[in-house]
Amino acid sequence: MSNTTPGTLFSLEVRPHIPEPLHRLEELANDLLYSWDSEVRGLFCRLDPALWEECGHNPKLFLRRVAQSRLEEAAEDRIFVVEFNRVLSFYDTYQENRPQPSVTAHLDPEHDLVAYFCAEFGLHESLPIYSGGLGILAGDHCKAASDLGLPFVAVGLLYRKGYFTQQIDKEGRQIAVYTPSQFGELPIRPALDAHGDPITVQVELPGRNVTLKVWRVKAGHIDLYLLDSDLEGNNEDDRAITYQLYGGDLNTRIRQEIVLGIGGVRALRALGLHPTVWHINEGHSAFQILERAREHVAAGMSFDSALELIAAGTIFTTHTPVPAGHDAFSNELMGNYFGAFARDLNLSLDDFLSLGSAPGYPGNFNQTALALRGSRFHNGVSRIHGDVAAEMAAYVWPEIPPKENPIAYVTNGIHVPTFLARQWANLFDLSLGAEWRNRLTDPDYWNCIQEIPDHSFWSVRKSLKSSLLEEVRRRVELQCQRNGASRALIEALTRNLTAHTSDVLTVGFARRFATYKRATLLFSDLERLDRLVNDPERPILMLFAGKAHPSDQPGQELIRRIHEISRRPEFIGKLLLLEDYNLGLARELVSGVDVWLNNPEYPLEASGTSGQKAGVNGVINLSVLDGWWGEGYVNDGGVANGWAIAPHGPEFDASYRDREEGHDLLDILEKEVVPAYYNRNSQGYSKEWLAMSKASMRTILPRFNSQRMVLDYVANLYAPANAHRRKLLGAGDHDAAAAHELAAWKAKVRASWPKVRARRIDEVRTSVLDGEEVVVRVAVELDGLDPEDVVLGCLVGKVAADGGFTSRDCRPMTPTGRADDGAVIFELRLNTRLPGLQYYKLRLYPYHDLLAHRFELGRMSWI
């Protein structure tokens, strides 16, 4: 029987007037500082907790729907007004903070500006323009930039429908629900020019121009500018460009990336902003390189010189070791969209397309390849991923050993004020004083965690877990009711979600459901898992959450598999699958579970940050040693900060690897995790568990937070890129003479290098007496290059048992004259004071003082 009635349903929103004493609530609602300041969010929640939940924690929407009477009561409530004014005082103080010395030591806030481009930003659930890890990372980057006072601006897209809301039906099928955002409910405002008029820019698509509106998002000290194509005057297809994040076909994707990259540069120009450093966060925005080059070519520069100049100040961060994660467009599609653009750059179409050529993508233009060639500073997002990225990008520097090519790494971190539960912040304030907020990157300081009384620490852990179970119960009941589940089933599913069962060991697994993340590895032995979770003395509760891309059928099959197992009699109420994983649910999970599980295929986890969010809340990680955990796991003979699964590399058969690592996972759960948790004292908790929980927080919080991450970018990438750009731009008249010089030199080297030859001309000796001098001589045919154009070096090192050579010293060889055939003779006098068997290698490579990295030309010859 239908519970709907006939007729049209009309709605009427009655908006309140904000009383004068509380008028600054609107200011707080329009600054995403609330996304990481729980005190600000707490003001809105206190006014009407139920409405706060109903509005999805969206302050701007909340202020449109809260009752007038409630606001007026609050305005007269002395306690609320005192709290309101206290929060405003902190807010105003934050806004007045100056850039930190750790920033001003490297960048001048008066003259320097970092422009950060990304396809998604996950600052808060009230601004749904993110899908997962990349967006959350970008949001945390923005928040840390604000906290540090970094001169920084971010650029992205304003998606009308954003990413999807996930429902899971009674069969375990993922249902993607797209709900258009009402921009009036979002914390955004039109960006205005000097005359107060809304700013629009245009990008060219085949046969037409598309107009884009620029929106401004305030987030503490920084601004995020978002581009929107859903405007009258654009045709229907073009209005839809910014509808969905990662939606549509390749035509839609290339248009989105044109809007982001090219439109983003034009938006900054229209705003009167002049970045000195450009950060391309993943390849989606790489077309900005072409637009910035076009500007210089239009001003009279050659394309090669323009590319050198813009690349000098550009950083590119790659986040995925999975080939499918790198955008590529067919050459035919590129020719359709960029034929005229190539002519503007004075390039043939073939030369233009070569900017995006990459092995493994024949006939396609790869955005990662463009980003690598159009930047001089590049990084992966963990130590392991840096090595993987160097291997994947080796084609850009084909003659350079991957370990020495220009790919560096900055390990991701999380924004502590966002993800550290409010209860922990309160305990720190009480136990450590307010100073802890200024010591987030000081590992020695965080040894003070040991000083927090065990009973106080455990009390917070229990409180957070109870809060999580309450939220999980609410979500499970709503999901079941929507799917028509019986009351008996609901009670069976939620029987372990009460305050009385908060002492059950709870394991969380929440992330994007992609096959390489192996969400079902835990199910490699279901009989054994059954015994574990249903042990009457030591039970386990397992919580799963995550979305699969709507086009990822294998990922959606993982969801169906987890749902199917969760409904088996032996697992009902012990294994729960939660729908619609978002930032709100993430904050509950990472602070409330006992163990955070992560078991990707090595080495496909670029970094991962969910385990960091869990770790700073005293949750203990159980993870494959991949991504950040390869650096974060500590077991130095003292108290370990988690558990590690030793990975099998890609050289092993997938089924063998999954079987062995699944067995190791269950072994660790049964023999280490469960005993540690349930070995309780008379006070109801395990001393061993508490020690590991404190170790998790103490070791992870200061090392894997976004302040440390952004400061690494500032010192190791932003400042060098800024200095290199200035070097190529030149002083005074900014004639970019150095960029012209470098481009001409590279062209000369590329033309000559295939004919450069080197040969030993000394007597190669295999043994000498101690102290006897050895003279090494090499004759080099330079084919028109000068001796100053190259470096000939002697690497001295050792050979390992597997035959690999490791260099411990590099000694340059000096040009001393010419041979009869005109070849340049290089010489090195080796001191033989080192005892025993020694090894050395000789290599030749081109070099110029204007290079950002000595091997950036990618040429090297071994003798």
Number of C-alpha atoms within 10 A of each C-alpha: 3 4 4 6 7 5 6 6 6 5 6 5 7 11 14 16 15 18 16 10 15 15 12 15 20 13 9 21 23 19 19 23 26 22 24 21 16 17 18 22 19 16 19 23 17 12 19 16 14 10 18 22 12 12 18 13 20 24 28 23 22 23 23 16 16 21 18 17 11 13 20 17 14 19 19 13 11 11 10 16 16 11 15 22 14 12 18 17 12 14 18 10 10 15 15 10 13 14 19 12 11 14 20 17 11 18 23 14 16 8 10 17 21 25 22 22 30 23 26 30 29 24 27 22 16 22 22 24 27 26 23 19 19 21 19 22 23 23 26 29 25 29 29 26 27 24 21 21 22 27 22 21 22 25 28 25 31 29 26 24 21 24 24 23 19 21 20 22 17 16 12 20 17 23 15 17 12 15 12 14 18 10 13 10 17 18 21 22 17 17 20 16 13 9 6 9 10 14 17 22 20 17 17 18 16 10 6 12 13 20 23 25 21 28 24 18 21 16 22 22 24 22 19 22 27 27 25 24 28 23 15 9 11 16 13 11 11 22 19 20 26 27 25 22 23 19 19 13 8 14 12 19 21 20 18 28 23 23 31 29 27 22 31 30 25 21 25 19 13 16 17 11 14 14 21 20 26 27 26 27 24 22 27 25 30 29 25 25 24 23 21 19 26 23 14 18 19 13 10 10 19 18 21 19 23 26 24 26 30 24 27 29 29 28 25 28 24 24 25 20 19 13 10 8 13 17 19 25 18 16 21 14 15 17 16 12 19 20 18 16 17 19 13 16 22 16 17 12 17 11 11 21 23 16 18 22 22 21 13 9 14 12 16 21 24 26 24 25 23 21 30 27 20 26 26 27 25 24 26 26 25 27 22 24 28 26 21 21 26 24 16 16 20 20 16 20 20 14 17 20 14 19 14 14 23 25 25 22 24 23 28 27 30 31 26 25 20 20 23 23 21 17 16 18 18 14 15 18 14 11 16 17 11 13 10 17 14 8 13 20 20 14 15 11 13 21 14 15 17 13 10 15 10 14 13 11 18 20 13 21 22 17 15 24 25 21 18 23 23 16 15 22 21 13 16 19 18 14 19 18 13 13 14 11 14 11 12 8 15 19 14 14 22 20 15 19 24 16 14 10 13 21 20 19 19 20 23 23 22 24 22 18 22 21 18 15 18 17 26 16 18 18 17 17 13 13 10 14 19 16 14 18 21 15 11 9 8 16 18 23 23 20 19 22 23 21 27 21 19 15 11 12 13 14 22 21 18 20 26 20 16 19 22 15 18 21 19 11 10 17 20 17 22 24 23 23 23 22 22 18 21 22 20 14 19 19 18 20 31 30 29 28 29 28 27 27 23 27 26 24 22 20 22 18 26 27 27 25 23 24 27 30 30 30 30 29 30 32 31 30 28 24 24 25 25 28 26 24 27 17 16 21 21 19 12 8 6 9 16 19 28 24 24 23 17 16 20 19 12 12 7 10 10 13 9 11 18 21 14 15 22 20 18 17 23 20 13 15 20 17 10 12 20 18 15 18 19 19 14 14 9 6 8 12 19 18 17 15 24 21 16 23 27 28 27 27 23 24 22 28 28 22 22 26 26 28 25 22 23 26 21 16 19 23 16 16 26 26 22 22 26 23 19 21 25 18 18 25 21 15 11 6 8 12 13 20 17 20 25 21 15 20 20 14 18 17 12 14 21 15 13 14 18 11 12 16 16 22 14 15 15 13 10 11 9 8 10 10 10 12 12 11 13 18 14 19 21 22 22 24 20 21 16 13 17 9 19 10 15 17 20 28 21 21 19 18 16 16 14 9 7 6 8 9 16 14 15 10 11 15 14 16 20 17 19 12 14 14 13 7 8 13 20 20 22 24 21 19 13 15 12 15 11 9 9 8 9 13 13 16 14 20 15 21 20 24 21 17 9 17 17 20 15 17 20 18 22 19 18 19 16 14 13
